[in-house]
Amino acid sequence: MCSDVLLIELECQHCELRFNICRKCYRGHVYCSSSCRRQAQLKARRKVQSRYRTSDKGRETHRCYEKMQRMSKTNRTMADTSTNTPPLRVILYPIVQNTKPRCSFCGVYGKMVDVFPRR
């Protein structure tokens, strides 16, 4: 079965960790784990939000929101984020030197190729 399964090595777009993936698990992956994908999506969203907040429409929206907050009588408390731990990056089958290559997601052993051949 080792000769039937083909693997490619990719680099995570977020943490730059290298990982192997088989054709069965590959669905256009660019991140090594779901936590890296979430962190990259949050980073992209922050960038978009920052650009919006500096626009005229964003400033006006923020002005209206702050005015409504001042007018309301309820006190809102913000959650303390200093105690939150960063999410762990979980790779089920990491690359280990001097061993047979295996898929980082399903763990199947295989043969390394540069690109998957066309079917």
C-alpha positions as CSV (number, residue, x, y, z in Angstrom):
1,M,0.0,0.0,0.0
2,C,3.0,2.3,0.6
3,S,3.6,2.6,-3.2
4,D,0.0,3.4,-4.0
5,V,-0.3,6.5,-1.7
6,L,1.4,9.7,-2.9
7,L,2.3,12.5,-0.5
8,I,3.3,16.1,-1.1
9,E,5.1,18.4,1.3
10,L,3.5,21.8,2.0
11,E,4.4,24.8,4.1
12,C,1.8,26.3,6.4
13,Q,1.0,29.9,5.3
14,H,0.6,31.0,8.9
15,C,3.3,29.3,11.0
16,E,5.6,28.2,8.1
17,L,5.7,24.6,9.5
18,R,6.3,22.0,6.9
19,F,3.8,19.1,6.7
20,N,3.0,16.1,4.5
21,I,-0.5,15.4,3.0
22,C,-1.9,12.6,0.9
23,R,-4.2,13.1,-2.1
24,K,-7.2,11.8,-0.2
25,C,-6.8,14.4,2.6
26,Y,-5.7,17.3,0.3
27,R,-8.5,19.8,-0.3
28,G,-6.5,22.9,-1.2
29,H,-4.8,23.0,2.2
30,V,-2.5,26.0,3.0
31,Y,-2.6,25.6,6.8
32,C,-1.2,22.8,8.9
33,S,-4.1,22.7,11.3
34,S,-7.5,24.3,12.1
35,S,-6.0,26.5,14.8
36,C,-3.6,28.1,12.2
37,R,-6.5,28.5,9.8
38,R,-8.5,30.3,12.5
39,Q,-5.6,32.6,13.5
40,A,-4.9,33.5,9.9
41,Q,-8.6,34.3,9.3
42,L,-8.7,36.5,12.4
43,K,-5.6,38.3,11.2
44,A,-7.1,38.9,7.8
45,R,-10.4,40.1,9.4
46,R,-8.5,42.5,11.7
47,K,-6.7,43.9,8.6
48,V,-10.0,44.5,6.8
49,Q,-11.7,46.0,9.9
50,S,-8.7,48.3,10.4
51,R,-9.0,49.6,6.8
52,Y,-12.8,50.1,7.3
53,R,-12.4,52.0,10.6
54,T,-10.1,54.5,8.9
55,S,-12.6,55.2,6.1
56,D,-15.2,58.0,6.4
57,K,-18.1,55.6,6.6
58,G,-16.3,53.6,9.3
59,R,-15.6,56.6,11.4
60,E,-19.2,57.8,11.1
61,T,-20.4,54.3,12.2
62,H,-18.1,54.3,15.1
63,R,-19.2,57.7,16.1
64,C,-22.9,56.7,16.1
65,Y,-22.1,53.5,18.1
66,E,-20.1,55.4,20.8
67,K,-22.9,58.0,21.1
68,M,-25.5,55.2,21.6
69,Q,-23.2,53.6,24.3
70,R,-22.9,56.9,26.2
71,M,-26.7,57.4,26.0
72,S,-27.5,53.9,27.4
73,K,-27.7,53.4,31.1
74,T,-26.4,49.9,31.3
75,N,-22.8,49.2,32.4
76,R,-21.0,46.8,30.3
77,T,-17.9,44.9,31.5
78,M,-15.3,43.6,29.2
79,A,-13.9,40.1,29.6
80,D,-10.3,39.9,30.8
81,T,-8.3,38.6,27.9
82,S,-5.0,38.5,29.6
83,T,-5.7,35.1,31.2
84,N,-6.5,33.4,27.8
85,T,-3.9,31.0,26.6
86,P,-3.0,30.8,23.0
87,P,-4.5,27.9,21.0
88,L,-2.4,24.9,20.7
89,R,-1.3,23.7,17.2
90,V,-2.2,20.0,16.9
91,I,-0.6,18.0,14.2
92,L,-1.6,14.4,14.5
93,Y,1.4,13.0,12.6
94,P,4.4,15.5,12.5
95,I,7.3,15.0,10.1
96,V,10.0,13.0,11.8
97,Q,13.5,12.7,10.2
98,N,14.8,9.3,9.1
99,T,11.4,7.7,9.0
100,K,8.9,6.8,6.2
101,P,6.9,9.8,5.1
102,R,3.3,9.8,6.3
103,C,0.3,12.1,6.0
104,S,0.0,14.6,8.8
105,F,-3.8,14.3,8.8
106,C,-4.7,10.6,8.4
107,G,-1.3,9.0,9.2
108,V,-1.0,6.8,6.1
109,Y,2.5,6.1,4.9
110,G,3.4,6.9,1.3
111,K,5.8,8.0,-1.3
112,M,6.8,11.6,-1.6
113,V,6.3,13.4,-4.9
114,D,6.7,17.1,-5.9
115,V,3.1,17.4,-7.3
116,F,0.2,15.0,-7.6
117,P,0.0,13.5,-11.1
118,R,-3.1,14.1,-13.1
119,R,-5.7,11.4,-12.9
